[in-house]
């Protein structure tokens, strides 16, 4: 069986969100699995000297326009959150807490967290808001709260972030297909073709 | 008649080159003209704090891979030039010298310059190499040499670069369709759709 496609994303990334709505269907078309791997863009930015888009002159205003336009182009519901960008340690830890026990459910949680932020406008940087999203999925709020404070979960999250960066993830989404890296939701068409032809 | 599509690009930009091979056909499909407008990315970088891709950790190596892959995806011949990136004042001035007299031929020159750099590997930052490309197109080498040293041509080039940046061009290609800006050769599909629907 082929390796799963590695899908690295930050919960605060609009293009990560767009890709999250598409990547499973593309993989499935080619009989492939996807390993969802949230990471923290802020840590990657320390390595590259990157800064969040909204703070960059000219580029910031452009992307404000490109986020909803690209979402619409891909047929994805999108509402620009008021709090943006946000720190995503809490949702990342909630993900890795659950991923340690139930990877399939962790993927459903990632989708719910993205939906909460980019459709409902809920600020998931707030741990209690992340916990509420977990609870709405049927998880026990107290267990989640304990989980995201657990040192083992913190360590697992840190290791996952380090692994993403070691894999080359300097932006979100960063998608690796059999060691071939693709950056951006605008590379989904290349990924689809790559999976079809096995390179070109 | 609708305004021409504004196509801002730097002669050293791989994605600008890819777009240059596609933009006229997309425009023509929708009955539109394209105004080719070379500019200098280095000047835009002063406004945004941007830096050339190869100098950025992680991002640089990724793009080395993405340049030829994206070219291939779009069916465009591409050879990574050894001298990269390069200063593009000489080709930009040659373009605006000719554009002042014969805009159609200036477009043909832009294509020839891109081909010289990204297919034949000729370092067009060298004014004599740029002049040789002009001469191969049937232009008089001495006239080109005098043209690119002409203060009026220098001023015209500077004004064009300033206009590109005033239009928001922080990267290359930067394509404006009826005041809607698109950045990157990976937005060509959105441009095609935008021209078809008039927005969405």
Interface residues (C-beta under 8 A of the other chain):
Chain A: X44 X47 X48 X49 X50 X51 X56 X57 X58 X59 X61 X62 X65 X66 X69 X70 X72 X73 X165 X168 X169 X170 X171 X180 X181 X183 X184 X186 X187 X189 X190 X193 X200
Chain B: X44 X47 X48 X49 X50 X51 X56 X57 X58 X59 X61 X62 X65 X66 X69 X70 X72 X73 X165 X168 X169 X170 X171 X180 X181 X183 X184 X186 X187 X189 X190 X193 X200
